[in-house]
Amino acid sequence: QVQLVESGGGLVQAGGSLRLSCAATGNIFSINDMGWYRQAPGKQREFVAVITSGGNTNYADSVKGRFTISRDNAKNTVYLQMNSLKPEDTAVYYCNADMMVITVRISRNIYWGQGTQVTVSS
């Protein structure tokens, strides 16, 4: 069974840093884009960052210059380095991946992780 397993969330003071990880496991043929989204209480899930299989990146304006997305293709893992954290970054962070997976045939699907809580105190 293909799944995304996240880790690295926690509680940090404003100005601090955290690094999130998300590993894809299972019968994976290939991975296209990998990304991070977040959802704060009472708000809709929003885009944070994305990285292509070739390493091109894109960020939400709210995190540009503070967050860095990267990936290790050999480990099927995507990372989100978060620096200069602000209380408004508090949310549940979800990774997602556009993957070609092997079942009875190779099929393309979007997968989501279970989410990891990031809390930034002022």
Backbone as JSON, one array per atom type, in Angstrom:
{
  "sequence": "QVQLVESGGGLVQAGGSLRLSCAATGNIFSINDMGWYRQAPGKQREFVAVITSGGNTNYADSVKGRFTISRDNAKNTVYLQMNSLKPEDTAVYYCNADMMVITVRISRNIYWGQGTQVTVSS",
  "N": [[0.85, -1.2, 0.0], [0.6, 2.14, -0.89], [1.84, 4.98, 0.74], [2.21, 8.18, 2.4], [4.39, 9.32, 4.79], [4.71, 11.51, 7.36], [6.89, 13.59, 9.36], [8.38, 15.52, 12.04], [7.07, 17.79, 12.97], [6.03, 20.14, 15.56], [6.34, 22.16, 18.57], [7.41, 25.47, 18.62], [9.19, 28.5, 19.3], [8.45, 31.84, 18.18], [10.42, 32.96, 15.45], [12.02, 30.79, 15.47], [13.08, 27.54, 14.13], [12.04, 24.73, 12.14], [12.12, 21.44, 10.73], [10.45, 19.64, 8.41], [9.69, 16.33, 7.33], [8.82, 14.01, 4.75], [8.11, 10.88, 3.74], [7.69, 8.73, 1.03], [6.26, 5.57, 0.66], [5.96, 2.12, -0.43], [4.64, 0.41, -3.36], [6.02, 2.02, -5.62], [6.35, 3.48, -8.75], [7.27, 5.83, -9.99], [7.87, 9.28, -9.03], [6.35, 12.36, -9.43], [5.64, 15.68, -9.07], [6.19, 16.9, -5.73], [4.83, 18.15, -2.74], [3.94, 20.66, -0.23], [1.27, 21.52, 1.9], [-0.88, 23.49, 4.04], [-3.1, 23.76, 6.84], [-4.8, 25.89, 8.8], [-6.6, 26.34, 11.93], [-10.05, 26.65, 11.36], [-9.7, 27.58, 8.81], [-9.26, 27.24, 5.22], [-7.45, 24.61, 3.52], [-4.2, 25.44, 2.36], [-1.83, 26.17, -0.23], [1.69, 25.67, 0.14], [4.37, 25.02, -0.75], [6.09, 23.61, -3.6], [7.88, 21.06, -5.35], [9.41, 19.95, -8.28], [10.15, 16.86, -10.06], [12.52, 17.35, -11.23], [13.66, 19.23, -9.67], [12.82, 21.88, -9.68], [11.31, 24.64, -8.03], [8.53, 26.16, -6.23], [6.88, 28.67, -4.36], [4.5, 29.74, -1.88], [3.61, 33.16, -1.5], [3.62, 34.0, 1.14], [5.56, 32.52, 2.46], [7.92, 32.73, 1.14], [11.43, 33.08, 1.01], [11.7, 32.31, 3.61], [11.02, 29.64, 3.96], [12.22, 26.49, 2.72], [11.97, 24.1, 0.25], [12.91, 20.77, -0.47], [14.15, 17.72, -1.95], [14.89, 14.21, -1.79], [15.47, 12.08, -4.11], [16.36, 9.46, -4.19], [15.54, 8.47, -1.81], [12.88, 8.82, -1.9], [11.73, 11.05, -0.63], [10.53, 14.13, 0.66], [11.34, 17.36, 1.9], [10.77, 20.08, 4.18], [12.19, 22.89, 5.11], [11.82, 25.15, 7.59], [12.28, 28.37, 8.5], [12.67, 31.31, 10.58], [10.14, 31.35, 11.83], [6.7, 32.26, 12.26], [3.9, 33.19, 14.36], [1.61, 33.02, 12.77], [2.19, 30.95, 11.08], [1.34, 28.71, 12.27], [-0.25, 25.64, 12.01], [-1.71, 22.61, 10.66], [0.4, 20.67, 8.8], [0.54, 19.27, 5.61], [1.87, 16.84, 3.44], [2.02, 16.2, -0.08], [1.95, 14.1, -2.99], [2.44, 13.48, -6.41], [2.15, 10.59, -7.97], [3.28, 7.74, -9.8], [2.08, 4.59, -9.45], [2.32, 1.09, -8.67], [0.01, -1.29, -9.18], [-2.29, -3.56, -10.19], [-1.67, -2.63, -12.56], [0.28, 0.11, -13.85], [-0.53, 3.13, -12.46], [-1.6, 6.55, -12.16], [-1.72, 8.67, -9.4], [-2.76, 11.01, -6.85], [-1.44, 11.49, -3.71], [-1.84, 11.97, -0.17], [-0.31, 12.93, 2.9], [-0.71, 12.19, 6.45], [-0.67, 14.43, 7.98], [1.0, 16.84, 10.04], [1.41, 18.55, 13.07], [2.27, 21.91, 13.45], [3.19, 24.32, 15.67], [3.57, 27.64, 16.51], [4.7, 29.71, 18.91], [4.16, 32.96, 20.34]],
  "CA": [[0.0, 0.0, 0.0], [1.38, 3.37, -0.99], [1.47, 6.01, 1.7], [3.15, 9.24, 2.72], [4.55, 9.37, 6.24], [5.32, 12.79, 7.73], [7.47, 13.74, 10.69], [9.13, 16.73, 12.25], [6.31, 18.91, 13.53], [6.22, 20.38, 16.99], [6.13, 23.49, 19.13], [8.61, 26.29, 18.53], [8.95, 29.93, 19.53], [8.57, 32.71, 17.0], [11.8, 33.16, 15.07], [12.72, 29.51, 15.46], [13.1, 26.73, 12.9], [11.65, 23.33, 12.16], [12.29, 20.75, 9.46], [9.49, 18.57, 8.18], [10.05, 15.29, 6.37], [7.7, 13.2, 4.26], [8.64, 9.76, 2.97], [6.72, 7.91, 0.28], [6.59, 4.15, 0.73], [5.05, 1.24, -1.15], [5.0, 0.03, -4.73], [6.09, 3.27, -6.37], [7.09, 3.41, -10.01], [7.98, 7.1, -10.09], [7.22, 10.4, -8.34], [6.43, 13.64, -10.14], [5.72, 16.77, -8.1], [5.94, 16.69, -4.3], [4.55, 19.47, -2.19], [3.45, 20.86, 1.13], [0.12, 22.38, 2.12], [-1.16, 23.63, 5.46], [-4.46, 24.15, 7.19], [-4.94, 26.47, 10.12], [-7.96, 26.17, 12.45], [-11.08, 27.51, 10.8], [-9.33, 28.06, 7.47], [-9.1, 26.22, 4.19], [-6.08, 24.17, 3.25], [-3.56, 26.33, 1.41], [-0.55, 25.77, -0.8], [2.89, 26.23, 0.76], [5.52, 24.9, -1.64], [6.1, 22.42, -4.45], [9.15, 20.79, -6.03], [9.25, 18.98, -9.36], [11.12, 15.77, -10.05], [13.79, 17.92, -11.68], [14.19, 20.15, -8.66], [12.27, 23.24, -9.74], [10.49, 24.92, -6.84], [7.63, 27.3, -6.22], [6.45, 28.92, -2.98], [3.49, 30.75, -1.58], [4.25, 34.44, -1.17], [3.72, 34.15, 2.59], [6.69, 31.78, 3.01], [9.12, 32.96, 0.33], [12.56, 33.61, 1.75], [11.77, 31.73, 4.96], [10.9, 28.19, 3.85], [12.92, 25.87, 1.61], [11.56, 22.74, -0.04], [13.92, 19.98, -1.15], [13.76, 16.31, -2.02], [15.91, 13.19, -2.01], [14.78, 11.13, -4.98], [16.78, 8.1, -3.85], [14.8, 8.07, -0.6], [11.45, 9.17, -2.1], [11.43, 11.9, 0.53], [10.52, 15.58, 0.49], [11.6, 18.08, 3.14], [10.42, 21.49, 4.24], [12.94, 23.62, 6.12], [11.07, 26.36, 7.94], [13.05, 29.29, 9.33], [12.01, 32.57, 10.95], [8.72, 31.01, 11.95], [5.8, 33.26, 12.83], [2.68, 32.56, 14.9], [0.65, 32.76, 11.68], [2.55, 29.7, 10.41], [0.73, 27.62, 13.01], [-1.2, 24.89, 11.19], [-1.37, 21.23, 10.35], [1.09, 20.65, 7.52], [0.32, 18.04, 4.86], [2.62, 16.69, 2.19], [1.35, 15.43, -1.1], [2.82, 13.65, -4.07], [1.85, 12.99, -7.66], [2.97, 9.41, -8.14], [2.92, 6.57, -10.62], [2.18, 3.47, -8.52], [2.15, -0.22, -9.29], [-1.0, -2.2, -8.62], [-2.39, -4.53, -11.28], [-1.03, -1.91, -13.65], [0.84, 1.38, -13.38], [-1.53, 4.17, -12.51], [-1.17, 7.83, -11.6], [-2.61, 9.13, -8.34], [-2.29, 12.02, -5.9], [-1.5, 10.98, -2.34], [-1.67, 12.93, 0.91], [0.1, 12.44, 4.2], [-1.7, 12.28, 7.52], [-0.58, 15.75, 8.59], [1.8, 17.01, 11.25], [1.08, 19.83, 13.67], [3.3, 22.91, 13.72], [2.67, 25.39, 16.51], [4.56, 28.68, 16.74], [4.25, 30.57, 20.0], [4.67, 34.34, 20.24]],
  "C": [[0.88, 1.24, 0.0], [0.9, 4.37, 0.05], [2.59, 7.02, 1.85], [3.19, 9.37, 4.24], [5.34, 10.62, 6.6], [5.9, 12.73, 9.13], [8.1, 15.11, 10.8], [8.36, 17.91, 12.8], [6.59, 19.08, 15.01], [5.91, 21.8, 17.37], [7.45, 24.25, 19.12], [8.24, 27.74, 18.8], [9.1, 30.7, 18.22], [10.05, 33.01, 16.74], [12.59, 31.87, 14.97], [12.58, 28.77, 14.14], [12.59, 25.33, 13.18], [11.91, 22.74, 10.78], [11.3, 19.6, 9.39], [10.02, 17.6, 7.14], [8.8, 14.53, 5.96], [8.26, 12.13, 3.33], [7.51, 8.99, 2.3], [7.18, 6.46, 0.3], [5.56, 3.33, -0.04], [5.55, 0.94, -2.55], [4.94, 1.24, -5.66], [6.91, 3.08, -7.63], [7.9, 4.69, -10.2], [7.17, 8.18, -9.36], [7.42, 11.67, -9.16], [6.58, 14.76, -9.11], [5.49, 16.27, -6.68], [5.75, 18.07, -3.68], [4.09, 19.45, -0.76], [2.27, 21.83, 1.11], [-0.06, 22.52, 3.63], [-2.59, 24.09, 5.67], [-4.5, 24.62, 8.63], [-6.38, 26.29, 10.61], [-8.94, 27.16, 11.84], [-10.8, 28.03, 9.4], [-9.24, 26.9, 6.5], [-7.64, 25.82, 4.04], [-5.47, 25.05, 2.17], [-2.21, 25.79, 0.97], [0.6, 26.44, -0.07], [4.06, 26.21, -0.23], [5.4, 23.61, -2.44], [7.48, 22.28, -5.09], [8.9, 19.71, -7.07], [10.3, 17.87, -9.25], [12.5, 16.26, -10.48], [14.38, 18.94, -10.74], [13.71, 21.59, -8.76], [11.3, 23.45, -8.58], [9.59, 26.12, -7.04], [7.08, 27.43, -4.81], [5.27, 29.88, -2.93], [4.21, 32.03, -1.16], [4.5, 34.57, 0.33], [4.94, 33.45, 3.19], [7.98, 32.0, 2.22], [10.22, 33.61, 1.16], [12.72, 33.04, 3.13], [11.76, 30.19, 4.91], [11.66, 27.7, 2.62], [12.44, 24.43, 1.45], [12.69, 22.04, -0.79], [13.45, 18.54, -1.18], [14.99, 15.45, -2.25], [15.23, 12.1, -2.82], [15.15, 9.68, -4.67], [16.01, 7.56, -2.66], [13.3, 8.33, -0.74], [10.94, 10.07, -0.98], [11.48, 13.37, 0.13], [10.66, 16.23, 1.86], [11.06, 19.51, 3.03], [11.18, 22.1, 5.41], [12.24, 24.94, 6.37], [11.89, 27.19, 8.92], [12.23, 30.55, 9.6], [10.5, 32.36, 11.09], [7.95, 32.1, 12.68], [4.57, 32.55, 13.4], [1.66, 32.23, 13.81], [1.02, 31.55, 10.84], [1.95, 28.49, 11.12], [-0.37, 26.96, 12.19], [-0.83, 23.41, 11.21], [-0.78, 21.23, 8.93], [0.93, 19.26, 6.87], [1.27, 17.99, 3.66], [1.73, 15.98, 1.18], [2.31, 15.1, -2.22], [2.0, 13.11, -5.23], [2.71, 11.8, -8.1], [2.39, 8.43, -9.14], [3.14, 5.35, -9.72], [1.82, 2.18, -9.23], [1.11, -1.0, -8.51], [-1.12, -3.35, -9.62], [-1.82, -3.94, -12.57], [-0.41, -0.66, -13.05], [-0.22, 2.45, -13.54], [-1.02, 5.41, -11.79], [-2.2, 8.3, -10.58], [-1.95, 10.22, -7.53], [-2.49, 11.46, -4.5], [-1.24, 12.1, -1.35], [-1.16, 12.22, 2.15], [-0.97, 12.68, 5.25], [-1.7, 13.64, 8.21], [0.29, 15.74, 9.83], [1.59, 18.43, 11.77], [2.33, 20.68, 13.88], [2.65, 24.04, 14.49], [3.79, 26.37, 16.82], [4.01, 29.63, 17.8], [4.89, 31.95, 19.88], [5.45, 34.71, 21.48]]
}
